[in-house]
């Protein structure tokens, strides 16, 4: 199918403007919207699974839609708003992580091993591996630092709460990006 699309749009048509013409009709707009929404939904899944760059994918899908549509239904201001939401989500993610670490008083060892555990867990077990690796790393790191199992377990539970809070907020912001896209193309 990819070869057919390539052949139809690029091989037979000597100039790239024809791809814009193909999507200018009602059927082309519907196909473009459906493909964009599928990519955005994959991005939404990426906010849950750490392997897929979620909000980046949502923004790129909106930008490609706007370029192909020649910014007819999606203005540059809307793209700017989506960038701002994306940046706010990144800042919120860092703030929730920092606030959680600060609140529980995590040590250098706990933080370092939590990050290492999250990376190793992502490689080995995707989402469950990320969470388990991060929590286990924090618990082991805190135990190395303080030699107190209760304090280590407390840090692990706070790490889970901080991770959940950050991801719920990022998921809400990703959904808002998709809703802004839908409202913009309908209006």
C-alpha positions in Angstrom: 0.0 0.0 0.0 2.8 2.4 0.8 4.3 1.7 -2.6 1.0 2.5 -4.2 0.6 5.8 -2.3 4.2 6.7 -3.3 3.6 5.8 -6.9 0.3 7.6 -7.1 1.4 10.9 -5.4 5.1 11.2 -6.2 5.9 9.1 -9.3 3.0 10.1 -11.5 2.9 13.7 -10.4 5.8 15.7 -11.3 5.1 18.4 -8.7 4.4 18.1 -5.0 1.4 20.5 -5.2 -0.7 17.6 -6.4 -0.6 16.0 -2.9 -2.3 19.1 -1.6 -4.9 18.9 -4.3 -5.7 15.3 -3.6 -6.6 16.2 0.0 -8.6 19.2 -0.9 -11.9 17.4 -1.6 -14.3 16.2 1.1 -13.1 12.6 0.8 -9.5 13.7 1.1 -10.2 15.8 4.1 -11.9 12.9 5.8 -9.0 10.6 5.1 -6.5 13.2 6.3 -8.5 13.7 9.6 -8.8 10.0 10.2 -5.1 9.4 9.6 -4.2 12.3 11.8 -6.5 11.1 14.6 -5.0 7.6 14.4 -1.5 9.1 14.8 -2.8 11.2 17.7 -4.3 8.2 19.4 -1.0 6.4 19.1 0.5 9.5 20.7 -2.1 9.3 23.5 -1.1 5.7 24.1 2.5 7.0 24.2 1.6 9.0 27.3 1.0 5.7 29.1 3.7 3.6 27.4 7.1 5.3 27.8 8.4 3.8 24.5 6.3 6.1 22.3 6.9 9.9 22.4 3.3 10.8 23.2 2.7 14.5 23.1 5.5 15.0 20.5 3.6 12.6 18.2 0.3 14.4 18.8 1.9 17.8 17.9 3.7 16.5 14.8 0.4 14.9 13.6 -1.4 18.3 14.0 1.5 20.2 12.3 1.5 17.8 9.3 -2.2 18.1 9.1 -2.0 21.9 9.1 0.8 21.9 6.4 -1.1 19.5 4.1 -4.3 21.4 4.7 -2.3 24.7 4.0 -3.4 26.0 7.5 -7.0 26.3 6.2 -8.6 24.5 9.2 -5.8 24.7 11.7 -4.2 28.1 12.3 -0.6 28.7 13.2 -2.0 30.0 16.5 -3.5 26.7 17.2 -0.1 25.0 16.5 1.5 27.5 18.9 -1.1 26.7 21.6 -0.3 22.9 21.2 3.4 23.7 21.6 2.7 25.6 24.8 0.6 22.7 26.2 3.4 20.3 25.3 6.0 22.5 27.1 3.7 22.9 30.1 3.3 19.1 30.3 7.1 18.7 30.3 7.4 21.3 33.0 4.6 19.7 35.1 6.3 16.3 34.7 9.6 17.7 36.0 7.8 19.6 38.8 5.8 16.6 40.0 9.0 14.5 40.0 11.0 17.2 41.8 8.2 17.8 44.3 7.8 14.2 45.1 11.5 13.7 45.6 11.7 16.9 47.7 8.6 15.9 49.8 10.0 12.5 50.7 13.6 13.6 51.1 15.0 11.1 48.6 18.8 10.7 48.7 21.2 10.9 45.8 21.4 7.1 45.8 17.6 6.8 45.8 17.2 9.2 42.9 20.1 7.8 40.9 19.0 4.2 41.2 15.3 5.2 40.6 16.3 6.7 37.2 18.6 3.7 36.4 15.8 1.3 37.4 13.3 3.1 35.2 15.6 3.0 32.2 16.4 -0.7 32.7 12.8 -1.5 33.5 11.7 0.2 30.3 14.1 -1.8 28.2 13.1 -5.1 29.9 9.4 -4.7 30.6 7.9 -1.6 29.1 5.4 0.1 31.4 5.3 -2.4 34.3 9.1 -2.6 34.0 9.4 1.1 34.1 7.4 1.5 37.3 8.8 -1.6 39.0 12.4 -0.6 38.0 11.9 2.9 39.2 10.4 1.9 42.6 12.9 -0.9 43.2 15.8 1.4 42.3 14.6 4.0 44.7 14.0 1.5 47.5 17.5 -0.1 47.0 19.1 3.3 46.8 17.5 4.6 49.9 18.4 1.4 51.8 22.0 1.8 50.7 22.0 5.4 52.0 20.0 5.0 55.3 19.9 1.3 56.1 16.2 1.7 57.1 13.7 -0.6 55.4 10.7 1.5 56.4 12.2 4.7 55.1 13.1 3.0 51.8 9.6 1.6 51.4 8.1 5.0 52.1 10.3 6.5 49.4 9.1 3.8 47.0 5.5 4.5 47.6 6.0 8.3 47.1 7.8 7.6 43.9 4.7 5.7 42.6 2.4 8.5 43.7 4.6 11.2 42.0 4.8 9.1 38.8 1.0 8.6 38.8 0.3 12.3 39.4 2.6 13.4 36.6 1.3 10.9 34.1 -2.4 11.6 34.9 -1.7 15.3 34.3 0.2 14.6 31.1 -2.6 12.4 29.9 -5.1 15.1 30.6 -3.0 17.6 28.7 -2.6 15.2 25.7 -6.3 14.7 25.6 -6.8 18.5 25.6 -4.4 18.7 22.7 -6.5 16.3 20.7 -9.7 18.1 21.7 -8.2 21.5 20.6 -7.3 19.9 17.3 -10.8 18.6 16.8 -12.5 21.8 17.8 -10.2 23.8 15.5 -10.9 21.7 12.4 -14.7 21.7 13.1 -15.0 25.4 13.8 
